[in-house]
Amino acid sequence: MRITRVDTVLHGSAFTYGAKPGAAGGNLRLSRIDTLLVRVEVEGGLHGWGEGFGFSLAATTRDVVDRLVAPACIGQDARDIAGIGAMLARRFHNFGRNGPASFAISAIDIALWDIRAKAAGQPLHALLGGAGRARVPAYASLLRYGQPADVARNVAEAVRRGYRRIKLHEVELDCIQAAREAAPAEVPLMLDINCAFADAASALDFCHAVRDLNIAWVEEPTWPPEDYPAMARVRAAAGCPISAGENLGGPVDFARLFAAGAVDVAQPSVTKHGGVSGLLEVARLARPAGVAVVPHCPYFGPGLLASLHWLAATEAEAPLEIYFADLDTPPYGLVVRDGFVEVPRAPGLGLYPLMGSLR
């Protein structure tokens, strides 16, 4: 089953921000959201879809796939997913072990798992574990708005749509308090503060200020994200769970994170950290460390689908991240109903791109 073609498609869509784009405190100054889709084809025409981390990096990741990674994949045996991943990682490590090169390799891995499951005639989750959930709970991952009124309005809308878990990207306490007042008391808030603090003491002050607001976790409290001792100091005294992982370089970095005792919740990204294979490895490392795994996946393409299948297969239920930005032309027809996402049952990832929305 040799790889014969690797093609890339850059899907772009306008989206609903939920506030005035570029408003004070806003963290997304894009006119559209880009999703990089990678199509891998093998002998006989069977193909799979993958995704490399996108947003403002999508075009750069696409360039890495087209010029470096795709040519190296041609002629490789698609059944040897681990071998291809190891070969690509070694060959292109000088281009960075955390960045567009690793994002490109992740896209190939996801597509190869899609092919493996299609060849087996099974949905991907059937190859990953035995839980077989028909649906997975989801949480609304809100954009950063920076204004209490905007935060409250979007939280209320997420609750109206059926979400019972909500993530904020706010740092200002008045915005977080506005969210708490807008959501029912039983709805937990995740706080992704994007490495806001350069020292553990400031991060601890923040955690102490919010810990009584039914906080599911504080995500990435310190900068830089690989300062595991600082994160461990925060975790030891925060009074609320600590999560991290999206900005690490892969399973090796997660092993260091766990060894430092720095997190309660690990957040590997299937489009960054080696695809489905990387997600499986991080989960394997997390088990003996007693760390929960909730994938980072604010995506709209195969990365979101692969994360959904992984969550459907795992023994411990965990929620799927859904980016709270309605796309005018989504690449896939995945639907959230009453705070849950149904798991596709067709072979592979189970859904095909809506080709009319691609370019």
Short mmCIF file of the C-alpha atoms (twelve columns), coordinates in Angstrom:
data_MODEL
# 
_entry.id   MODEL 
# 
loop_
_atom_site.group_PDB 
_atom_site.id 
_atom_site.type_symbol 
_atom_site.label_atom_id 
_atom_site.label_alt_id 
_atom_site.label_comp_id 
_atom_site.label_asym_id 
_atom_site.label_seq_id 
_atom_site.Cartn_x 
_atom_site.Cartn_y 
_atom_site.Cartn_z 
_atom_site.pdbx_PDB_model_num 
ATOM 1   C CA . MET A 1   0.000   0.000  0.000  1 
ATOM 2   C CA . ARG A 2   2.435   2.633  -1.282 1 
ATOM 3   C CA . ILE A 3   1.769   6.374  -1.096 1 
ATOM 4   C CA . THR A 4   1.306   7.784  -4.598 1 
ATOM 5   C CA . ARG A 5   0.104   11.362 -3.992 1 
ATOM 6   C CA . VAL A 6   0.059   13.999 -1.283 1 
ATOM 7   C CA . ASP A 7   -2.009  17.111 -1.979 1 
ATOM 8   C CA . THR A 8   -2.874  20.145 0.126  1 
ATOM 9   C CA . VAL A 9   -6.030  22.240 0.193  1 
ATOM 10  C CA . LEU A 10  -6.262  25.533 2.041  1 
ATOM 11  C CA . HIS A 11  -9.818  26.072 3.194  1 
ATOM 12  C CA . GLY A 12  -10.724 29.606 4.202  1 
ATOM 13  C CA . SER A 13  -13.963 30.855 5.660  1 
ATOM 14  C CA . ALA A 14  -15.412 34.015 7.068  1 
ATOM 15  C CA . PHE A 15  -16.709 33.534 10.590 1 
ATOM 16  C CA . THR A 16  -18.773 35.035 13.356 1 
ATOM 17  C CA . TYR A 17  -16.507 36.550 15.993 1 
ATOM 18  C CA . GLY A 18  -19.094 37.246 18.676 1 
ATOM 19  C CA . ALA A 19  -17.863 40.811 19.140 1 
ATOM 20  C CA . LYS A 20  -16.314 43.533 17.036 1 
ATOM 21  C CA . PRO A 21  -13.127 41.991 15.537 1 
ATOM 22  C CA . GLY A 22  -9.976  43.631 16.865 1 
ATOM 23  C CA . ALA A 23  -11.783 45.134 19.834 1 
ATOM 24  C CA . ALA A 24  -9.721  45.923 22.906 1 
ATOM 25  C CA . GLY A 25  -8.401  42.694 24.333 1 
ATOM 26  C CA . GLY A 26  -9.448  40.617 21.317 1 
ATOM 27  C CA . ASN A 27  -6.998  37.856 20.460 1 
ATOM 28  C CA . LEU A 28  -8.068  37.171 16.875 1 
ATOM 29  C CA . ARG A 29  -7.479  39.843 14.263 1 
ATOM 30  C CA . LEU A 30  -8.202  37.683 11.239 1 
ATOM 31  C CA . SER A 31  -10.815 38.287 8.586  1 
ATOM 32  C CA . ARG A 32  -11.187 34.529 8.067  1 
ATOM 33  C CA . ILE A 33  -10.214 31.201 9.602  1 
ATOM 34  C CA . ASP A 34  -7.908  28.973 7.564  1 
ATOM 35  C CA . THR A 35  -7.836  25.181 7.785  1 
ATOM 36  C CA . LEU A 36  -5.059  23.220 6.086  1 
ATOM 37  C CA . LEU A 37  -6.320  19.912 4.695  1 
ATOM 38  C CA . VAL A 38  -3.821  17.298 3.510  1 
ATOM 39  C CA . ARG A 39  -4.953  14.461 1.231  1 
ATOM 40  C CA . VAL A 40  -2.799  11.317 1.080  1 
ATOM 41  C CA . GLU A 41  -3.542  8.743  -1.634 1 
ATOM 42  C CA . VAL A 42  -2.234  5.185  -1.960 1 
ATOM 43  C CA . GLU A 43  -2.161  2.630  -4.738 1 
ATOM 44  C CA . GLY A 44  -5.645  1.750  -5.897 1 
ATOM 45  C CA . GLY A 45  -7.027  5.214  -5.104 1 
ATOM 46  C CA . LEU A 46  -7.780  4.830  -1.394 1 
ATOM 47  C CA . HIS A 47  -7.098  8.120  0.346  1 
ATOM 48  C CA . GLY A 48  -7.198  9.757  3.736  1 
ATOM 49  C CA . TRP A 49  -7.429  13.315 5.051  1 
ATOM 50  C CA . GLY A 50  -5.187  15.001 7.591  1 
ATOM 51  C CA . GLU A 51  -4.794  18.477 9.043  1 
ATOM 52  C CA . GLY A 52  -1.777  20.522 10.060 1 
ATOM 53  C CA . PHE A 53  -2.145  23.326 12.572 1 
ATOM 54  C CA . GLY A 54  -3.686  26.292 10.805 1 
ATOM 55  C CA . PHE A 55  -4.999  29.773 11.558 1 
ATOM 56  C CA . SER A 56  -2.255  32.293 10.646 1 
ATOM 57  C CA . LEU A 57  0.244   29.424 10.239 1 
ATOM 58  C CA . ALA A 58  -1.771  27.463 7.683  1 
ATOM 59  C CA . ALA A 59  -0.012  28.799 4.601  1 
ATOM 60  C CA . THR A 60  3.433   28.209 6.108  1 
ATOM 61  C CA . THR A 61  2.535   24.659 7.133  1 
ATOM 62  C CA . ARG A 62  1.163   24.061 3.651  1 
ATOM 63  C CA . ASP A 63  4.474   25.163 2.154  1 
ATOM 64  C CA . VAL A 64  6.337   22.678 4.367  1 
ATOM 65  C CA . VAL A 65  4.042   19.863 3.282  1 
ATOM 66  C CA . ASP A 66  4.311   20.714 -0.416 1 
ATOM 67  C CA . ARG A 67  8.071   21.327 -0.606 1 
ATOM 68  C CA . LEU A 68  9.504   18.993 2.041  1 
ATOM 69  C CA . VAL A 69  7.212   16.412 3.575  1 
ATOM 70  C CA . ALA A 70  5.095   15.319 0.600  1 
ATOM 71  C CA . PRO A 71  8.052   14.361 -1.644 1 
ATOM 72  C CA . ALA A 72  9.548   12.332 1.210  1 
ATOM 73  C CA . CYS A 73  6.304   10.363 1.582  1 
ATOM 74  C CA . ILE A 74  5.943   9.236  -2.026 1 
ATOM 75  C CA . GLY A 75  6.618   5.515  -2.315 1 
ATOM 76  C CA . GLN A 76  6.439   4.858  1.427  1 
ATOM 77  C CA . ASP A 77  4.290   2.010  2.752  1 
ATOM 78  C CA . ALA A 78  1.220   3.690  4.237  1 
ATOM 79  C CA . ARG A 79  0.759   0.775  6.640  1 
ATOM 80  C CA . ASP A 80  3.995   1.714  8.448  1 
ATOM 81  C CA . ILE A 81  2.621   4.774  10.223 1 
ATOM 82  C CA . ALA A 82  5.198   4.715  13.016 1 
ATOM 83  C CA . GLY A 83  8.079   4.221  10.596 1 
ATOM 84  C CA . ILE A 84  7.005   7.080  8.347  1 
ATOM 85  C CA . GLY A 85  6.584   9.387  11.330 1 
ATOM 86  C CA . ALA A 86  10.038  8.527  12.674 1 
ATOM 87  C CA . MET A 87  11.629  9.007  9.256  1 
ATOM 88  C CA . LEU A 88  10.015  12.394 8.723  1 
ATOM 89  C CA . ALA A 89  10.889  13.602 12.229 1 
ATOM 90  C CA . ARG A 90  14.557  12.691 11.784 1 
ATOM 91  C CA . ARG A 91  14.838  14.019 8.241  1 
ATOM 92  C CA . PHE A 92  13.318  17.409 8.992  1 
ATOM 93  C CA . HIS A 93  14.334  18.061 12.605 1 
ATOM 94  C CA . ASN A 94  16.535  20.989 11.546 1 
ATOM 95  C CA . PHE A 95  13.389  22.804 10.456 1 
ATOM 96  C CA . GLY A 96  12.156  22.759 14.044 1 
ATOM 97  C CA . ARG A 97  10.764  20.122 16.346 1 
ATOM 98  C CA . ASN A 98  7.900   22.403 17.333 1 
ATOM 99  C CA . GLY A 99  6.441   24.414 14.490 1 
ATOM 100 C CA . PRO A 100 5.317   24.066 10.864 1 
ATOM 101 C CA . ALA A 101 7.492   20.999 10.201 1 
ATOM 102 C CA . SER A 102 5.971   19.051 13.094 1 
ATOM 103 C CA . PHE A 103 2.521   20.349 12.140 1 
ATOM 104 C CA . ALA A 104 3.040   19.011 8.607  1 
ATOM 105 C CA . ILE A 105 4.136   15.607 9.914  1 
ATOM 106 C CA . SER A 106 1.067   15.535 12.148 1 
ATOM 107 C CA . ALA A 107 -1.166  16.046 9.113  1 
ATOM 108 C CA . ILE A 108 0.393   13.053 7.357  1 
ATOM 109 C CA . ASP A 109 -0.101  10.876 10.441 1 
ATOM 110 C CA . ILE A 110 -3.802  11.726 10.705 1 
ATOM 111 C CA . ALA A 111 -4.320  10.936 7.021  1 
ATOM 112 C CA . LEU A 112 -2.515  7.588  7.376  1 
ATOM 113 C CA . TRP A 113 -4.751  6.616  10.299 1 
ATOM 114 C CA . ASP A 114 -7.781  7.587  8.198  1 
ATOM 115 C CA . ILE A 115 -6.487  5.265  5.451  1 
ATOM 116 C CA . ARG A 116 -5.800  2.448  7.924  1 
ATOM 117 C CA . ALA A 117 -9.326  2.604  9.311  1 
ATOM 118 C CA . LYS A 118 -10.905 2.834  5.844  1 
ATOM 119 C CA . ALA A 119 -8.877  -0.179 4.712  1 
ATOM 120 C CA . ALA A 120 -10.172 -2.071 7.759  1 
ATOM 121 C CA . GLY A 121 -13.734 -0.973 7.030  1 
ATOM 122 C CA . GLN A 122 -14.068 0.509  10.531 1 
ATOM 123 C CA . PRO A 123 -14.511 3.942  12.079 1 
ATOM 124 C CA . LEU A 124 -11.247 5.265  13.453 1 
ATOM 125 C CA . HIS A 125 -12.333 4.994  17.088 1 
ATOM 126 C CA . ALA A 126 -12.733 1.214  16.699 1 
ATOM 127 C CA . LEU A 127 -8.983  0.985  16.029 1 
ATOM 128 C CA . LEU A 128 -8.080  3.244  18.965 1 
ATOM 129 C CA . GLY A 129 -9.998  1.709  21.882 1 
ATOM 130 C CA . GLY A 130 -13.027 -0.146 23.060 1 
ATOM 131 C CA . ALA A 131 -15.267 2.480  24.644 1 
ATOM 132 C CA . GLY A 132 -17.251 3.014  21.455 1 
ATOM 133 C CA . ARG A 133 -19.184 6.070  22.584 1 
ATOM 134 C CA . ALA A 134 -21.960 7.069  20.247 1 
ATOM 135 C CA . ARG A 135 -21.552 10.711 21.254 1 
ATOM 136 C CA . VAL A 136 -19.019 12.836 23.123 1 
ATOM 137 C CA . PRO A 137 -19.680 15.863 25.344 1 
ATOM 138 C CA . ALA A 138 -18.370 19.144 24.018 1 
ATOM 139 C CA . TYR A 139 -17.273 22.410 25.552 1 
ATOM 140 C CA . ALA A 140 -17.535 25.838 23.975 1 
ATOM 141 C CA . SER A 141 -14.108 27.408 23.541 1 
ATOM 142 C CA . LEU A 142 -14.864 31.122 23.344 1 
ATOM 143 C CA . LEU A 143 -12.621 33.656 21.664 1 
ATOM 144 C CA . ARG A 144 -11.054 36.438 23.698 1 
ATOM 145 C CA . TYR A 145 -13.279 39.507 23.745 1 
ATOM 146 C CA . GLY A 146 -11.728 41.698 26.432 1 
ATOM 147 C CA . GLN A 147 -15.025 43.360 27.379 1 
ATOM 148 C CA . PRO A 148 -17.316 42.020 30.157 1 
ATOM 149 C CA . ALA A 149 -20.492 42.666 28.161 1 
ATOM 150 C CA . ASP A 150 -19.183 40.738 25.153 1 
ATOM 151 C CA . VAL A 151 -18.037 37.891 27.388 1 
ATOM 152 C CA . ALA A 152 -21.391 37.667 29.151 1 
ATOM 153 C CA . ARG A 153 -23.334 37.725 25.889 1 
ATOM 154 C CA . ASN A 154 -21.310 34.919 24.315 1 
ATOM 155 C CA . VAL A 155 -21.384 32.795 27.469 1 
ATOM 156 C CA . ALA A 156 -25.165 33.131 27.584 1 
ATOM 157 C CA . GLU A 157 -25.381 32.136 23.917 1 
ATOM 158 C CA . ALA A 158 -23.188 29.060 24.496 1 
ATOM 159 C CA . VAL A 159 -25.427 27.991 27.371 1 
ATOM 160 C CA . ARG A 160 -28.494 28.576 25.196 1 
ATOM 161 C CA . ARG A 161 -27.005 26.221 22.596 1 
ATOM 162 C CA . GLY A 162 -26.721 23.490 25.197 1 
ATOM 163 C CA . TYR A 163 -23.077 23.681 26.280 1 
ATOM 164 C CA . ARG A 164 -22.504 22.775 29.914 1 
ATOM 165 C CA . ARG A 165 -18.764 23.447 29.929 1 
ATOM 166 C CA . ILE A 166 -17.223 26.730 28.764 1 
ATOM 167 C CA . LYS A 167 -13.660 27.845 28.131 1 
ATOM 168 C CA . LEU A 168 -12.654 31.497 28.286 1 
ATOM 169 C CA . HIS A 169 -9.532  33.156 26.908 1 
ATOM 170 C CA . GLU A 170 -9.828  36.105 29.262 1 
ATOM 171 C CA . VAL A 171 -7.245  37.354 31.765 1 
ATOM 172 C CA . GLU A 172 -9.042  40.360 33.219 1 
ATOM 173 C CA . LEU A 173 -10.964 39.437 36.356 1 
ATOM 174 C CA . ASP A 174 -14.006 41.553 35.493 1 
ATOM 175 C CA . CYS A 175 -14.436 39.573 32.272 1 
ATOM 176 C CA . ILE A 176 -14.177 36.267 34.139 1 
ATOM 177 C CA . GLN A 177 -16.651 37.444 36.760 1 
ATOM 178 C CA . ALA A 178 -19.046 38.477 33.975 1 
ATOM 179 C CA . ALA A 179 -18.843 34.962 32.570 1 
ATOM 180 C CA . ARG A 180 -19.510 33.436 35.963 1 
ATOM 181 C CA . GLU A 181 -22.611 35.556 36.402 1 
ATOM 182 C CA . ALA A 182 -23.876 34.742 32.906 1 
ATOM 183 C CA . ALA A 183 -23.593 30.958 33.273 1 
ATOM 184 C CA . PRO A 184 -25.453 28.673 35.686 1 
ATOM 185 C CA . ALA A 185 -23.405 28.006 38.808 1 
ATOM 186 C CA . GLU A 186 -22.999 24.319 37.929 1 
ATOM 187 C CA . VAL A 187 -21.367 25.102 34.551 1 
ATOM 188 C CA . PRO A 188 -17.582 24.940 35.058 1 
ATOM 189 C CA . LEU A 189 -15.297 27.494 33.442 1 
ATOM 190 C CA . MET A 190 -11.940 26.623 31.907 1 
ATOM 191 C CA . LEU A 191 -9.546  29.575 31.827 1 
ATOM 192 C CA . ASP A 192 -6.977  29.542 29.031 1 
ATOM 193 C CA . ILE A 193 -4.778  32.505 29.853 1 
ATOM 194 C CA . ASN A 194 -2.174  31.770 27.154 1 
ATOM 195 C CA . CYS A 195 0.978   31.920 29.294 1 
ATOM 196 C CA . ALA A 196 -0.005  35.344 30.629 1 
ATOM 197 C CA . PHE A 197 2.457   35.539 33.536 1 
ATOM 198 C CA . ALA A 198 6.249   35.581 33.451 1 
ATOM 199 C CA . ASP A 199 6.569   34.512 37.088 1 
ATOM 200 C CA . ALA A 200 4.909   31.939 39.309 1 
ATOM 201 C CA . ALA A 201 3.925   34.477 41.961 1 
ATOM 202 C CA . SER A 202 1.749   36.491 39.574 1 
ATOM 203 C CA . ALA A 203 0.175   33.316 38.226 1 
ATOM 204 C CA . LEU A 204 -0.621  32.220 41.767 1 
ATOM 205 C CA . ASP A 205 -2.271  35.553 42.529 1 
ATOM 206 C CA . PHE A 206 -4.503  34.995 39.502 1 
ATOM 207 C CA . CYS A 207 -5.374  31.434 40.490 1 
ATOM 208 C CA . HIS A 208 -6.245  32.503 44.022 1 
ATOM 209 C CA . ALA A 209 -8.516  35.236 42.666 1 
ATOM 210 C CA . VAL A 210 -10.570 32.819 40.541 1 
ATOM 211 C CA . ARG A 211 -10.445 29.510 42.403 1 
ATOM 212 C CA . ASP A 212 -13.864 29.930 44.031 1 
ATOM 213 C CA . LEU A 213 -15.636 30.488 40.683 1 
ATOM 214 C CA . ASN A 214 -16.114 26.788 39.798 1 
ATOM 215 C CA . ILE A 215 -12.968 26.661 37.706 1 
ATOM 216 C CA . ALA A 216 -12.324 23.374 35.879 1 
ATOM 217 C CA . TRP A 217 -8.722  24.391 35.220 1 
ATOM 218 C CA . VAL A 218 -6.357  27.294 34.626 1 
ATOM 219 C CA . GLU A 219 -4.538  26.639 31.368 1 
ATOM 220 C CA . GLU A 220 -0.925  27.587 30.679 1 
ATOM 221 C CA . PRO A 221 -0.459  30.018 33.571 1 
ATOM 222 C CA . THR A 222 3.230   30.839 33.009 1 
ATOM 223 C CA . TRP A 223 5.662   31.900 30.299 1 
ATOM 224 C CA . PRO A 224 7.595   30.273 28.754 1 
ATOM 225 C CA . PRO A 225 5.407   27.166 28.394 1 
ATOM 226 C CA . GLU A 226 8.369   24.818 28.884 1 
ATOM 227 C CA . ASP A 227 9.270   26.265 32.301 1 
ATOM 228 C CA . TYR A 228 7.933   23.178 34.030 1 
ATOM 229 C CA . PRO A 229 9.311   23.996 37.515 1 
ATOM 230 C CA . ALA A 230 7.437   27.324 37.524 1 
ATOM 231 C CA . MET A 231 4.230   25.606 36.459 1 
ATOM 232 C CA . ALA A 232 4.730   22.972 39.146 1 
ATOM 233 C CA . ARG A 233 5.077   25.696 41.794 1 
ATOM 234 C CA . VAL A 234 1.807   27.208 40.626 1 
ATOM 235 C CA . ARG A 235 0.062   23.845 40.664 1 
ATOM 236 C CA . ALA A 236 1.236   23.076 44.209 1 
ATOM 237 C CA . ALA A 237 -0.486  26.143 45.651 1 
ATOM 238 C CA . ALA A 238 -3.105  27.214 43.095 1 
ATOM 239 C CA . GLY A 239 -6.165  25.710 44.729 1 
ATOM 240 C CA . CYS A 240 -7.527  24.784 41.289 1 
ATOM 241 C CA . PRO A 241 -6.414  22.324 38.588 1 
ATOM 242 C CA . ILE A 242 -3.690  23.323 36.120 1 
ATOM 243 C CA . SER A 243 -3.607  22.268 32.463 1 
ATOM 244 C CA . ALA A 244 -1.098  22.716 29.646 1 
ATOM 245 C CA . GLY A 245 0.349   21.152 26.544 1 
ATOM 246 C CA . GLU A 246 -0.692  22.846 23.328 1 
ATOM 247 C CA . ASN A 247 2.619   24.730 23.005 1 
ATOM 248 C CA . LEU A 248 4.937   21.832 23.811 1 
ATOM 249 C CA . GLY A 249 7.068   20.065 21.229 1 
ATOM 250 C CA . GLY A 250 5.624   16.563 21.388 1 
ATOM 251 C CA . PRO A 251 5.532   13.463 23.610 1 
ATOM 252 C CA . VAL A 252 9.099   13.958 24.870 1 
ATOM 253 C CA . ASP A 253 8.164   17.362 26.271 1 
ATOM 254 C CA . PHE A 254 5.001   15.928 27.820 1 
ATOM 255 C CA . ALA A 255 7.120   13.336 29.608 1 
ATOM 256 C CA . ARG A 256 9.156   16.178 31.136 1 
ATOM 257 C CA . LEU A 257 5.966   18.019 32.050 1 
ATOM 258 C CA . PHE A 258 4.662   14.947 33.888 1 
ATOM 259 C CA . ALA A 259 7.980   14.275 35.604 1 
ATOM 260 C CA . ALA A 260 7.897   17.806 37.015 1 
ATOM 261 C CA . GLY A 261 4.430   17.248 38.480 1 
ATOM 262 C CA . ALA A 262 3.300   20.393 36.695 1 
ATOM 263 C CA . VAL A 263 -0.228  19.588 35.509 1 
ATOM 264 C CA . ASP A 264 -3.499  17.917 36.367 1 
ATOM 265 C CA . VAL A 265 -4.711  17.917 32.753 1 
ATOM 266 C CA . ALA A 266 -2.583  17.357 29.628 1 
ATOM 267 C CA . GLN A 267 -3.673  18.925 26.340 1 
ATOM 268 C CA . PRO A 268 -1.880  17.362 23.381 1 
ATOM 269 C CA . SER A 269 -2.814  18.656 19.964 1 
ATOM 270 C CA . VAL A 270 -3.346  16.138 17.185 1 
ATOM 271 C CA . THR A 271 -2.386  18.732 14.524 1 
ATOM 272 C CA . LYS A 272 0.861   19.667 16.287 1 
ATOM 273 C CA . HIS A 273 2.246   16.750 18.286 1 
ATOM 274 C CA . GLY A 274 2.537   13.905 15.805 1 
ATOM 275 C CA . GLY A 275 -1.061  13.319 14.838 1 
ATOM 276 C CA . VAL A 276 -3.072  10.399 16.196 1 
ATOM 277 C CA . SER A 277 0.155   8.543  16.996 1 
ATOM 278 C CA . GLY A 278 1.368   11.435 19.135 1 
ATOM 279 C CA . LEU A 279 -1.954  11.635 20.945 1 
ATOM 280 C CA . LEU A 280 -1.795  7.921  21.762 1 
ATOM 281 C CA . GLU A 281 1.764   8.276  23.075 1 
ATOM 282 C CA . VAL A 282 0.940   11.245 25.305 1 
ATOM 283 C CA . ALA A 283 -2.028  9.319  26.724 1 
ATOM 284 C CA . ARG A 284 0.241   6.348  27.419 1 
ATOM 285 C CA . LEU A 285 2.676   8.585  29.311 1 
ATOM 286 C CA . ALA A 286 -0.119  10.318 31.228 1 
ATOM 287 C CA . ARG A 287 -1.650  7.157  32.715 1 
ATOM 288 C CA . PRO A 288 1.122   6.253  35.199 1 
ATOM 289 C CA . ALA A 289 1.519   9.949  36.046 1 
ATOM 290 C CA . GLY A 290 -2.147  10.177 37.068 1 
ATOM 291 C CA . VAL A 291 -2.756  13.016 34.605 1 
ATOM 292 C CA . ALA A 292 -6.050  13.403 32.715 1 
ATOM 293 C CA . VAL A 293 -5.912  13.977 28.945 1 
ATOM 294 C CA . VAL A 294 -8.254  16.427 27.237 1 
ATOM 295 C CA . PRO A 295 -7.014  17.183 23.706 1 
ATOM 296 C CA . HIS A 296 -6.489  20.721 22.514 1 
ATOM 297 C CA . CYS A 297 -8.502  20.948 19.288 1 
ATOM 298 C CA . PRO A 298 -9.933  24.343 18.307 1 
ATOM 299 C CA . TYR A 299 -10.142 23.137 14.703 1 
ATOM 300 C CA . PHE A 300 -12.737 22.522 12.027 1 
ATOM 301 C CA . GLY A 301 -11.104 19.818 9.893  1 
ATOM 302 C CA . PRO A 302 -9.668  16.294 10.223 1 
ATOM 303 C CA . GLY A 303 -7.885  17.298 13.438 1 
ATOM 304 C CA . LEU A 304 -11.235 17.891 15.108 1 
ATOM 305 C CA . LEU A 305 -12.585 14.596 13.751 1 
ATOM 306 C CA . ALA A 306 -9.508  12.635 14.879 1 
ATOM 307 C CA . SER A 307 -9.783  14.133 18.369 1 
ATOM 308 C CA . LEU A 308 -13.470 13.203 18.443 1 
ATOM 309 C CA . HIS A 309 -12.687 9.581  17.540 1 
ATOM 310 C CA . TRP A 310 -9.961  9.402  20.191 1 
ATOM 311 C CA . LEU A 311 -12.369 10.687 22.831 1 
ATOM 312 C CA . ALA A 312 -14.999 8.184  21.704 1 
ATOM 313 C CA . ALA A 313 -12.507 5.359  22.255 1 
ATOM 314 C CA . THR A 314 -11.027 6.281  25.636 1 
ATOM 315 C CA . GLU A 315 -12.066 4.650  28.889 1 
ATOM 316 C CA . ALA A 316 -12.471 7.929  30.787 1 
ATOM 317 C CA . GLU A 317 -14.986 10.353 29.287 1 
ATOM 318 C CA . ALA A 318 -13.605 13.801 28.463 1 
ATOM 319 C CA . PRO A 319 -15.049 16.709 26.481 1 
ATOM 320 C CA . LEU A 320 -14.281 17.798 22.932 1 
ATOM 321 C CA . GLU A 321 -13.201 21.403 22.388 1 
ATOM 322 C CA . ILE A 322 -15.419 23.270 19.938 1 
ATOM 323 C CA . TYR A 323 -14.154 26.669 18.815 1 
ATOM 324 C CA . PHE A 324 -16.997 29.139 19.338 1 
ATOM 325 C CA . ALA A 325 -16.746 30.867 15.963 1 
ATOM 326 C CA . ASP A 326 -19.443 29.977 13.453 1 
ATOM 327 C CA . LEU A 327 -17.912 29.496 9.991  1 
ATOM 328 C CA . ASP A 328 -19.825 30.637 6.925  1 
ATOM 329 C CA . THR A 329 -18.471 27.637 4.969  1 
ATOM 330 C CA . PRO A 330 -17.225 24.927 7.346  1 
ATOM 331 C CA . PRO A 331 -15.004 22.225 5.792  1 
ATOM 332 C CA . TYR A 332 -17.049 19.447 7.439  1 
ATOM 333 C CA . GLY A 333 -20.672 19.111 8.461  1 
ATOM 334 C CA . LEU A 334 -20.047 18.287 12.125 1 
ATOM 335 C CA . VAL A 335 -22.936 19.384 14.338 1 
ATOM 336 C CA . VAL A 336 -23.163 20.065 18.087 1 
ATOM 337 C CA . ARG A 337 -26.556 19.243 19.611 1 
ATOM 338 C CA . ASP A 338 -27.419 19.892 23.248 1 
ATOM 339 C CA . GLY A 339 -23.739 20.027 24.205 1 
ATOM 340 C CA . PHE A 340 -22.829 16.717 22.507 1 
ATOM 341 C CA . VAL A 341 -21.282 15.665 19.200 1 
ATOM 342 C CA . GLU A 342 -22.311 12.424 17.541 1 
ATOM 343 C CA . VAL A 343 -19.376 10.219 16.533 1 
ATOM 344 C CA . PRO A 344 -19.324 9.319  12.817 1 
ATOM 345 C CA . ARG A 345 -19.824 5.590  12.236 1 
ATOM 346 C CA . ALA A 346 -18.542 5.304  8.651  1 
ATOM 347 C CA . PRO A 347 -15.028 3.935  8.028  1 
ATOM 348 C CA . GLY A 348 -12.056 6.171  8.795  1 
ATOM 349 C CA . LEU A 349 -12.765 9.657  10.072 1 
ATOM 350 C CA . GLY A 350 -16.309 9.049  8.882  1 
ATOM 351 C CA . LEU A 351 -16.956 12.327 7.090  1 
ATOM 352 C CA . TYR A 352 -15.736 13.743 3.804  1 
ATOM 353 C CA . PRO A 353 -14.957 17.421 3.236  1 
ATOM 354 C CA . LEU A 354 -17.725 19.566 1.847  1 
ATOM 355 C CA . MET A 355 -15.931 20.009 -1.443 1 
ATOM 356 C CA . GLY A 356 -17.964 22.972 -2.536 1 
ATOM 357 C CA . SER A 357 -16.401 25.017 0.284  1 
ATOM 358 C CA . LEU A 358 -12.779 24.173 -0.565 1 
ATOM 359 C CA . ARG A 359 -10.207 25.900 -2.726 1 
# 
